[in-house]
């Protein structure tokens, strides 16, 4: 995905763009000055409390993997084993 191949990123995992956003926020928070890091963490915490995003993301992730493993078994294993 970092090389610009969005289709390949979605082929490997539907949630890859969201992971990139989360890792970017974590990286910014890790290297930011303490005041900015606190403001960022407060903003993310308040946003998560209003939206319930963590719960929704967990439910969506479990549902995605169940669908991928139960319904799309052959394409999934072909992706994993390269055949």
C-alpha positions, 0 to 999 in steps of 0.5 A: 500500500505504501508503494501505491498498490491499493488493490493489492493492499485490499487483496491482502486485507480489507482493513489495511488502510485503517491500520496505516492510519492507526499506525501513523497516529501512534507514530506521531504520538510517540515522537511528538512533544508531551503536550501535543501527544497528550492532546492527540491522545485526548482527541482520539479517546473522546472520538472513540467514546463518541463513536464506539469505533473500537467495538465496531472495528472488532465486530467488523474484523471478526465478521470479515475473517469469518466470511473470508475463512468460511465463504471464500476459503479457496481464494484465501488459501490461494493467497496464502500459499501462492497457488 
